[in-house]
Amino acid sequence: MTSPISPATPASPVRSLEWLDTGLRLLDQTALPQRVVYLDITDVDALIDAIRRLAVRGAPALGAAGAYGVAVAMRQGERQGWDAGRLDAEITRVRDARPTAVNLAGGVDRVAPLIPAGLDAVLAEAHAVVREDIEANHAIGRNGADWILSRVERRPLRVLTHCNTGSLATAGWGTALGIIRELHARGLVEVVYVDETRPLLQGSRLTAWELDQEGIPHLVQPDSAAASTILRGLVDVAVIGADRIALNGDTANKIGSVGVALACADAGIPFVVAAPRTTFDDHTPTGATITIEERPESEVLEWAGTRVAPTASRAFNPAFDVTPARLISAIVDETGVRDTF
Amino acid sequence: MTSPISPATPASPVRSLEWLDTGLRLLDQTALPQRVVYLDITDVDALIDAIRRLAVRGAPALGAAGAYGVAVAMRQGERQGWDAGRLDAEITRVRDARPTAVNLAGGVDRVAPLIPAGLDAVLAEAHAVVREDIEANHAIGRNGADWILSRVERRPLRVLTHCNTGSLATAGWGTALGIIRELHARGLVEVVYVDETRPLLQGSRLTAWELDQEGIPHLVQPDSAAASTILRGLVDVAVIGADRIALNGDTANKIGSVGVALACADAGIPFVVAAPRTTFDDHTPTGATITIEERPESEVLEWAGTRVAPTASRAFNPAFDVTPARLISAIVDETGVRDTF
């Protein structure tokens, strides 16, 4: 069986994932920045493993991975002779591999109705998810840059960001990092303060890597430095992504985001959340109803397999936090900016 | 020449430093919790190296190290035939080895006037610094526990702390951790949330080690989780130490402290600073005049000698931040509690 290959992605600096005839190719983000390793995913277990250990991560990228995951399951089912019930169960496992990001389930749910129409129809819709995400990212970049430039006087800008919201976190370009790319393209970025983003260091490993590749000046800092960097007047605006946005404007973001928001509110600088429309969840009235994923204790207690804390110590490792709408200056999506909640 | 040995230290769970006939013995805190290694310090360069790389750290412990450092310099000067000017210059180097903690300079300045009276007089005064610090710690523990129990209703308590302020950070017992020990001795601690305290992990390596040794229940968490742990209602009180306290009540603490303070203020729970009187600096009118030490970028960009971030990336690594007095609920010292600023 032949399948359409991935759509062209103009101005996409790096591809977090790509559909090839052999299956879904993922850039293994756990190996960056030391090594560029690709994973060729041909079965559901491998995909779920890649999602769980964050080889692919970032809300919009998970949306694309979910969409292609349906195709992966269909192919595996064809090889292994699954009935419809088994296929449905396997797709549900992909859908639920991580609980907080709404986009993963959204990607699955968008393409799954096309299963009766066949693999090519599913793949065409998955490619549309990718294409639309990249287009949305570029629109977010423009909308966010325009909004920030209308609210912040200083030129060039000193921007703070947390976690990774760039090409690696999306189908291409980036959400919060897409805004930073857009500001840089306009020659208006002095420096980006990059929170290292413990425990998995998406900031120092991934965001710094993306910024380095484009020559955007940046300083990696411990997450704990963010509040004082902001209070000391070294930052003009903070921009971050979102994994789920509730109806009331509360957002679930990478753990540490609400601390940045508190500091921005205290310092009187804008705290900007950037995410595609697919991140808005009509089924979530407020942040209080968002399930917060708790990840393995070993991520905090060990480093590269070596224990850091005492053997008997336990860890608390929530992957996300909820930033209440009252602390958010603006939510930027591809259609515009919501700046009143 | 014989010298008095260190004073007895009742109820001191571990010794960060100790004077022996051979010189100053430091517990090398960079090797914990994996290994218990002692450093025998007999010259000024070795002492400064130990201070700079945080083999000995914590404001009160640095006060004792400064006091004993004068004795180390006197012995080295005697061996090497230094004149008074050289001795003075070497002692000044010890005094200035780290800029933010006022206690280091305080320890040096307290014993240095006794140099003309000889080594035994200097050592006797240094031992007094140690003895008084331990006594002060115990008083801080009692004062802090009493204050917290008068302001927080829940029993048992869920406490959050940042960095290490225990026996390792002092001559013995601890400041903020001394309050936690005291609360635990009264049977009133449910759990201690321990911020891991990047980049050098004093929380997961040292505080968790001290708590583990005494069987105090604790959970290590990424620093970035502190704000949401507090906002989620999982914490009743936060207690931290201080490296310098200005006349207006602003305090310099380990980087990340002001983020904890912002979250406590937002959640309406007490943010308690614990420090001996020696931490109050009459020469510092406000936090704005405190020099913030910036430490090597490699602490952030590398892990155990392995590069984490891209080779070209730079880091911002301030070791401390300033918490404004308006965010501090109480400052506890050995004489009582200041809870209005």
Chai-1 contact restraints between the chains, C-beta under 6 A:
chainA,res_idxA,chainB,res_idxB,connection_type,confidence,min_distance_angstrom,max_distance_angstrom,comment,restraint_id
A,P33,B,P310,contact,1.0,0.0,6.0,A-B,restraint_1
A,R198,B,P222,contact,1.0,0.0,6.0,A-B,restraint_2
A,P199,B,P222,contact,1.0,0.0,6.0,A-B,restraint_3
A,L201,B,V308,contact,1.0,0.0,6.0,A-B,restraint_4
A,S204,B,V308,contact,1.0,0.0,6.0,A-B,restraint_5
A,S204,B,A309,contact,1.0,0.0,6.0,A-B,restraint_6
A,A208,B,A309,contact,1.0,0.0,6.0,A-B,restraint_7
A,A208,B,P310,contact,1.0,0.0,6.0,A-B,restraint_8
A,A208,B,S313,contact,1.0,0.0,6.0,A-B,restraint_9
A,W209,B,P310,contact,1.0,0.0,6.0,A-B,restraint_10
A,D212,B,P310,contact,1.0,0.0,6.0,A-B,restraint_11
A,D212,B,A312,contact,1.0,0.0,6.0,A-B,restraint_12
A,D212,B,S313,contact,1.0,0.0,6.0,A-B,restraint_13
A,L219,B,R314,contact,1.0,0.0,6.0,A-B,restraint_14
A,L219,B,F316,contact,1.0,0.0,6.0,A-B,restraint_15
A,V220,B,V300,contact,1.0,0.0,6.0,A-B,restraint_16
A,V220,B,A309,contact,1.0,0.0,6.0,A-B,restraint_17
A,V220,B,S313,contact,1.0,0.0,6.0,A-B,restraint_18
A,V220,B,A315,contact,1.0,0.0,6.0,A-B,restraint_19
A,Q221,B,F316,contact,1.0,0.0,6.0,A-B,restraint_20
A,P222,B,R198,contact,1.0,0.0,6.0,A-B,restraint_21
A,P222,B,P199,contact,1.0,0.0,6.0,A-B,restraint_22
A,D223,B,D223,contact,1.0,0.0,6.0,A-B,restraint_23
A,D223,B,S224,contact,1.0,0.0,6.0,A-B,restraint_24
A,S224,B,R198,contact,1.0,0.0,6.0,A-B,restraint_25
A,S224,B,D223,contact,1.0,0.0,6.0,A-B,restraint_26
A,S224,B,I255,contact,1.0,0.0,6.0,A-B,restraint_27
A,S224,B,G256,contact,1.0,0.0,6.0,A-B,restraint_28
A,A225,B,I255,contact,1.0,0.0,6.0,A-B,restraint_29
A,A225,B,P318,contact,1.0,0.0,6.0,A-B,restraint_30
A,A227,B,V258,contact,1.0,0.0,6.0,A-B,restraint_31
A,A227,B,G259,contact,1.0,0.0,6.0,A-B,restraint_32
A,S228,B,V258,contact,1.0,0.0,6.0,A-B,restraint_33
A,S228,B,D321,contact,1.0,0.0,6.0,A-B,restraint_34
A,I255,B,S224,contact,1.0,0.0,6.0,A-B,restraint_35
A,I255,B,A225,contact,1.0,0.0,6.0,A-B,restraint_36
A,G256,B,S224,contact,1.0,0.0,6.0,A-B,restraint_37
A,V258,B,A227,contact,1.0,0.0,6.0,A-B,restraint_38
A,V258,B,S228,contact,1.0,0.0,6.0,A-B,restraint_39
A,G259,B,A227,contact,1.0,0.0,6.0,A-B,restraint_40
A,G259,B,G259,contact,1.0,0.0,6.0,A-B,restraint_41
A,L262,B,L262,contact,1.0,0.0,6.0,A-B,restraint_42
A,L262,B,D266,contact,1.0,0.0,6.0,A-B,restraint_43
A,D266,B,L262,contact,1.0,0.0,6.0,A-B,restraint_44
A,V300,B,V220,contact,1.0,0.0,6.0,A-B,restraint_45
A,W303,B,W303,contact,1.0,0.0,6.0,A-B,restraint_46
A,V308,B,L201,contact,1.0,0.0,6.0,A-B,restraint_47
A,V308,B,S204,contact,1.0,0.0,6.0,A-B,restraint_48
A,A309,B,S204,contact,1.0,0.0,6.0,A-B,restraint_49
A,A309,B,A208,contact,1.0,0.0,6.0,A-B,restraint_50
A,A309,B,V220,contact,1.0,0.0,6.0,A-B,restraint_51
A,P310,B,P33,contact,1.0,0.0,6.0,A-B,restraint_52
A,P310,B,A208,contact,1.0,0.0,6.0,A-B,restraint_53
A,P310,B,W209,contact,1.0,0.0,6.0,A-B,restraint_54
A,P310,B,D212,contact,1.0,0.0,6.0,A-B,restraint_55
A,A312,B,D212,contact,1.0,0.0,6.0,A-B,restraint_56
A,S313,B,A208,contact,1.0,0.0,6.0,A-B,restraint_57
A,S313,B,D212,contact,1.0,0.0,6.0,A-B,restraint_58
A,S313,B,V220,contact,1.0,0.0,6.0,A-B,restraint_59
A,R314,B,L219,contact,1.0,0.0,6.0,A-B,restraint_60
A,A315,B,V220,contact,1.0,0.0,6.0,A-B,restraint_61
A,F316,B,L219,contact,1.0,0.0,6.0,A-B,restraint_62
A,F316,B,Q221,contact,1.0,0.0,6.0,A-B,restraint_63
A,P318,B,A225,contact,1.0,0.0,6.0,A-B,restraint_64
A,D321,B,S228,contact,1.0,0.0,6.0,A-B,restraint_65
